[in-house]
Amino acid sequence: MQSLDGVNMSSQNTTLYAGIVIALIIGAAVGYFVYPSMNPPLAEDDYVPKGTYDALLSDYDDATDELDDKTAELGDIRSDLIDALGEAALATSVKNEVMKLAEGKKVGLILATGGLGDKSFNDISFAGVQRAKDELGVDFDYVEPTSIAEYEGYQRDFAMSGEYEIIICVGFDQADALTLISTEYPDQDFAIVDMVVFTPNVASLLFAANEGSFLVGVVAGMTTETDKVGFVGGMDDPLIWDFFEGYEAGAKWANPDVEVMTPVFVGSWGDPVKGKELAIGLIELGVDAMYAAGGASGLGALDAAHEREITAFGVDACQCYLYPEIIASMSKRVDVAIYEMILSSLLGTFEGGFHSGGLAEGWTGLCRLPAEETLWEDTYDFEHDPLPEGVIDKVIEARDLIIAGEITVPTGYD
């Protein structure tokens, strides 16, 4: 049975709870009536339209995503930079080791007849050996034969001395002499440019001149106004026909209406007077674009093009700085190939046999290609004039199709 005191306590609790509930109801009522007077309704301008809010929210999300992307990109750049620094450090380390190997070592260079100053074949060969000296520290000696009969003597003198890590013989017409000398000195490394010698201690360096010349032909075909283009070669042999075959094919690929005149040959690498005479003869037949591939003899043809103010094309190295009429040159990177042979000899990785390269290997090209143009302009301290619209695009298209195997360039060795 519940006591009186318990009943009283329960009654008091009930009264307390009731009072609290009544107070809450009264407070809510007061708030309901008082709030509007203390907080007047918001004006229409005080609201943010839902469309604006959604757009701002979307912009915020986009900005956040962009920030995340930039952060990731920055991380990639940092990673690439670290890798590049590591590669640079490795390259420096390797170069230092090669320079140690090159210390006290020498290279022999036997140039082709015509000698230095041809702004072509011999000069670009010399540049490769000079690069090896500048970058690797290897020393070199060179000779400038004036006749084919001198090749054997120079080759034997160089090999007999035992001083040279590798002896570079420039020109196909050194092959007969080198076949004999390389057999006499089987432990001596040799390299020959533009011919094959079948002894195991000779690296035979051949260049796909037809591929680079195809690009010259593209420029000729697209820039001729008479639809007649010409070619002056040094010697009448497969080597120079290789230049012509590519040139003719490129011109006709770019311009089916073009007539490529029968090539003319000087019969020498060092007769610019005759080269000029032959070029003038072609010009008088209506030729308004001339490709010269003949060493110093080719300089005469380029001089004729300059005097008669017709378009001309250089060879081997960029010759465009010589005259404004020379608008492009086939680049035959003998310097690159020679440098690579010297490096392999120093490293002990030299291998005799057949070594060849064209557009894909960077051994041939055109000085107007984007990857080459700045190099040549810096080398000779000049600037090319712009080519007509669309010409470079066509050249790049041809190059890519040749590398992909979709254009087969005819060769002078068939």
C-alpha positions in Angstrom: 0.0 0.0 0.0 1.4 3.4 -1.1 2.2 5.9 1.7 0.8 9.4 1.9 4.2 10.9 1.4 4.7 8.9 -1.8 1.4 10.2 -3.1 2.3 13.8 -2.4 5.7 13.4 -4.1 4.1 12.0 -7.2 1.6 14.8 -7.3 4.3 17.4 -7.0 6.3 15.8 -9.9 3.2 15.8 -12.1 2.6 19.4 -11.3 6.3 20.2 -12.2 6.1 18.4 -15.5 2.9 20.1 -16.4 4.4 23.5 -15.7 7.4 22.8 -17.9 5.2 21.8 -20.8 3.0 24.9 -20.4 6.1 27.1 -20.4 7.3 25.6 -23.6 4.0 26.1 -25.3 3.8 29.7 -24.1 7.4 30.3 -25.3 6.6 28.9 -28.8 3.6 31.1 -29.0 5.5 34.2 -28.1 8.2 33.3 -30.6 5.6 32.7 -33.3 4.2 36.2 -32.9 7.4 38.1 -31.9 9.9 36.6 -34.6 8.3 38.3 -37.6 8.6 41.7 -36.0 12.2 41.1 -34.9 13.1 39.4 -38.2 11.2 40.9 -41.1 10.7 38.7 -44.3 13.7 38.6 -46.7 13.4 40.6 -49.8 13.6 38.8 -53.2 17.1 40.2 -53.8 18.2 38.5 -50.6 17.7 35.0 -52.0 20.3 33.2 -54.3 18.4 31.6 -57.2 18.8 27.8 -57.3 20.2 28.0 -60.8 23.0 30.3 -59.7 23.7 28.2 -56.7 23.9 25.1 -58.8 26.2 26.8 -61.3 28.5 28.0 -58.5 28.6 24.6 -57.0 29.5 23.1 -60.4 32.2 25.7 -60.9 33.6 24.9 -57.4 33.6 21.2 -58.3 35.4 21.9 -61.6 37.9 24.1 -59.9 38.6 21.4 -57.3 39.1 18.8 -60.1 41.4 21.2 -62.0 43.4 21.8 -58.8 43.7 18.0 -58.3 44.9 17.6 -61.9 47.4 20.4 -61.6 48.7 18.9 -58.4 49.1 15.5 -60.1 50.7 17.2 -63.1 53.1 19.0 -60.9 54.0 15.7 -59.3 54.7 14.2 -62.7 56.9 17.2 -63.6 58.8 16.8 -60.4 59.2 13.1 -61.1 60.4 13.8 -64.7 62.8 16.5 -63.5 64.3 14.0 -61.0 64.6 11.4 -63.7 66.2 14.0 -66.1 68.6 15.1 -63.5 69.5 11.5 -62.8 69.9 10.8 -66.5 72.1 13.9 -66.9 74.2 12.8 -64.0 74.5 9.4 -65.5 75.3 10.9 -68.9 78.0 13.1 -67.3 79.4 10.1 -65.5 79.5 8.0 -68.7 81.0 10.9 -70.6 83.7 11.3 -68.0 84.6 7.6 -68.3 84.7 7.8 -72.0 87.0 10.8 -71.8 89.3 8.8 -69.5 89.4 6.1 -72.2 90.0 8.7 -74.9 92.9 10.2 -73.0 96.1 9.9 -75.2 94.1 8.2 -78.0 94.1 9.4 -81.6 91.9 9.0 -84.7 93.1 9.1 -88.3 91.0 10.8 -91.0 91.8 10.4 -94.7 89.6 12.8 -96.7 88.4 12.4 -100.2 90.0 14.2 -103.1 88.7 17.7 -103.3 89.7 18.3 -99.7 88.4 20.6 -97.1 86.4 23.7 -98.1 84.0 21.8 -100.2 81.2 22.9 -97.8 79.9 19.4 -98.4 81.2 15.8 -98.1 84.7 16.4 -96.7 83.7 19.3 -94.4 80.8 17.3 -92.8 83.2 14.3 -92.4 85.8 16.6 -90.7 83.0 17.9 -88.4 82.3 14.4 -87.1 86.0 14.0 -86.0 86.1 17.5 -84.6 83.0 16.7 -82.5 84.7 13.7 -81.1 87.7 15.8 -80.1 85.5 18.5 -78.6 83.2 16.2 -76.7 85.3 13.1 -75.9 88.8 14.6 -75.8 90.2 12.3 -78.5 92.9 13.8 -80.7 93.1 13.3 -84.5 95.3 13.7 -87.5 94.0 14.2 -91.1 95.3 14.3 -94.6 93.9 15.7 -97.9 94.8 13.5 -100.8 94.8 15.2 -104.2 94.5 12.0 -106.2 93.2 8.4 -105.9 96.7 7.1 -106.2 97.6 8.6 -102.9 95.1 6.7 -100.9 97.0 3.5 -100.4 100.1 5.3 -99.2 98.3 7.4 -96.6 96.3 4.4 -95.4 99.4 2.3 -94.9 101.3 5.1 -93.2 98.5 5.6 -90.7 98.1 1.9 -90.0 101.8 1.2 -89.8 102.2 3.9 -87.1 100.0 2.0 -84.7 98.9 5.4 -83.2 95.2 5.4 -84.2 92.2 3.7 -82.5 90.4 4.0 -85.8 91.2 5.2 -89.3 88.3 6.9 -91.2 88.5 6.7 -95.0 86.1 9.1 -96.7 84.8 8.2 -100.2 83.9 5.1 -102.2 87.1 5.4 -104.3 89.2 4.5 -101.2 87.8 1.0 -101.3 90.4 -0.8 -103.4 93.3 0.6 -101.4 91.5 -0.2 -98.1 90.8 -3.8 -99.1 94.5 -4.3 -99.3 95.6 -2.3 -96.3 92.9 -3.7 -93.9 94.1 -7.2 -94.8 97.7 -6.2 -94.0 96.7 -4.8 -90.6 93.9 -7.0 -89.3 94.1 -5.6 -85.8 93.5 -2.0 -86.9 89.9 -0.6 -86.9 88.9 1.1 -90.1 85.7 2.8 -91.4 84.9 3.7 -95.0 82.2 6.1 -96.1 79.9 5.3 -99.0 81.4 1.9 -100.0 81.6 -1.7 -98.7 84.9 -3.4 -98.0 84.6 -7.1 -97.1 87.2 -7.4 -94.3 86.1 -7.9 -90.7 88.0 -4.9 -89.3 86.3 -2.4 -91.6 83.0 -0.7 -90.8 81.3 0.1 -94.1 79.1 3.2 -93.7 76.3 3.6 -96.3 73.7 6.3 -96.3 70.2 6.1 -97.9 70.9 9.3 -99.9 67.9 8.4 -102.1 65.6 9.0 -99.2 66.9 12.4 -98.3 67.0 13.3 -102.0 63.4 12.3 -102.3 62.6 15.2 -99.9 64.6 17.6 -102.0 62.6 16.5 -105.0 59.4 17.2 -103.2 60.5 20.8 -102.6 61.7 21.1 -106.2 58.4 19.8 -107.6 56.3 22.1 -105.5 58.4 25.3 -106.2 59.2 25.0 -109.9 57.4 27.4 -112.2 58.6 26.0 -115.5 58.0 22.4 -114.5 61.6 21.6 -115.5 64.2 20.7 -112.8 67.8 19.6 -113.2 70.6 17.7 -111.5 74.4 18.1 -111.6 76.4 15.2 -110.2 80.1 14.8 -109.4 80.8 11.3 -110.7 78.8 9.1 -113.0 78.5 6.1 -110.6 75.8 4.3 -108.5 76.5 6.5 -105.5 75.5 9.7 -107.3 72.7 8.0 -109.2 71.2 7.2 -105.8 70.9 10.9 -105.2 69.3 11.5 -108.6 66.8 8.6 -108.4 65.4 9.8 -105.1 65.3 13.4 -106.4 63.4 12.5 -109.5 61.0 10.3 -107.7 60.2 13.0 -105.1 59.7 15.7 -107.7 57.2 13.5 -109.6 55.4 12.4 -106.4 54.8 16.0 -105.5 54.2 17.3 -109.0 53.2 14.7 -111.7 53.6 17.4 -114.4 57.3 18.1 -113.7 60.0 17.1 -116.1 63.3 16.0 -114.5 66.0 16.6 -117.0 68.6 13.9 -117.7 71.4 14.3 -115.1 74.8 15.6 -116.1 78.1 14.6 -114.5 81.3 16.6 -113.9 83.5 13.5 -113.7 85.4 14.9 -110.7 84.8 16.0 -107.1 87.0 19.1 -107.5 86.1 20.9 -110.7 83.6 23.7 -109.9 84.3 25.4 -113.3 82.9 22.5 -115.2 80.1 22.1 -112.7 79.1 25.7 -113.4 79.3 25.1 -117.2 77.0 22.1 -117.0 74.5 23.9 -114.8 74.3 26.8 -117.2 73.6 24.4 -120.0 70.6 23.0 -118.1 69.4 26.5 -117.2 69.4 27.4 -120.9 67.1 24.5 -121.5 64.5 26.0 -119.2 65.4 24.4 -115.8 64.5 26.7 -112.9 65.5 24.4 -110.0 68.9 22.7 -109.7 70.1 20.0 -107.3 73.9 19.6 -107.1 75.6 16.5 -105.6 79.3 16.6 -106.5 81.5 17.9 -103.6 83.5 21.0 -104.7 82.3 20.5 -108.3 78.7 21.0 -107.0 79.7 24.5 -105.8 80.1 25.6 -109.4 76.5 24.5 -110.1 75.3 26.4 -107.1 77.2 29.5 -108.2 75.5 29.2 -111.6 72.1 29.0 -110.0 72.9 32.1 -108.0 74.0 34.1 -111.0 71.0 33.1 -113.1 68.7 33.5 -110.1 67.1 30.1 -110.2 66.2 27.9 -107.2 69.0 25.6 -106.0 69.4 22.7 -103.6 72.6 21.8 -101.6 73.8 18.5 -100.4 75.5 16.6 -97.5 75.5 19.6 -95.1 73.2 22.6 -95.2 74.5 24.9 -98.0 71.6 27.3 -97.8 73.7 30.0 -96.2 75.8 30.3 -99.4 73.3 32.0 -101.6 69.6 33.1 -101.1 68.7 31.0 -104.1 69.5 27.8 -102.2 66.3 27.1 -100.3 66.9 23.6 -99.0 69.7 21.0 -98.7 69.7 17.3 -98.4 71.5 16.4 -95.1 73.7 13.4 -95.2 74.9 13.1 -91.6 78.3 11.6 -92.2 79.4 13.5 -89.1 76.9 11.5 -87.0 78.0 8.2 -88.4 81.7 9.0 -88.0 81.2 10.1 -84.4 79.4 6.9 -83.6 82.2 4.8 -85.1 84.9 6.7 -83.1 82.9 6.3 -79.9 82.4 2.5 -80.5 86.1 2.1 -81.1 87.0 3.9 -77.8 84.5 1.8 -75.9 85.7 -1.4 -77.4 82.3 -2.1 -79.0 83.5 -1.5 -82.6 82.1 -4.0 -85.2 83.2 -4.3 -88.8 80.7 -5.0 -91.4 77.8 -3.2 -93.0 76.3 -0.2 -91.3 73.5 1.8 -93.0 71.0 4.5 -92.2 68.4 6.7 -93.7 65.6 8.9 -92.6 64.5 6.6 -89.8 68.0 6.5 -88.3 68.7 10.2 -88.7 71.6 9.5 -91.1 69.9 11.4 -94.0 67.3 14.1 -94.0 66.5 17.7 -95.1 67.8 20.8 -93.5 64.3 22.4 -93.6 62.8 19.7 -91.4 61.8 21.2 -88.0 64.1 18.8 -86.1 67.1 20.1 -88.2 66.5 23.7 -89.2 67.7 25.3 -86.0 70.8 23.1 -85.8 72.0 24.3 -89.2 71.0 27.9 -88.7 73.0 28.0 -85.4 75.9 26.2 -87.0 76.3 28.7 -89.9 74.8 31.7 -88.2 72.0 32.5 -90.7 68.3 32.3 -91.0 66.3 30.5 -93.8 63.7 32.4 -95.7 60.2 30.8 -95.3 59.2 28.3 -97.9 55.9 28.6 -99.7 52.8 27.5 -97.8 52.2 23.8 -97.7 55.7 22.8 -98.8 57.1 21.7 -95.4 53.8 19.8 -94.7 54.3 17.9 -97.9 57.9 17.1 -97.0 56.9 15.8 -93.6 54.2 13.7 -95.2 56.7 12.2 -97.6 59.2 11.5 -94.8 56.6 9.8 -92.6 55.4 7.6 -95.5 59.0 6.6 -96.4 59.7 5.7 -92.8 56.4 3.8 -92.6 57.3 1.8 -95.7 54.4 3.2 -97.7 56.7 4.9 -100.2 59.5 2.8 -101.7 62.2 5.2 -103.0 64.1 3.9 -106.0 67.8 3.6 -105.6 70.9 4.1 -107.8 72.3 0.7 -106.9 69.7 -1.4 -108.7 
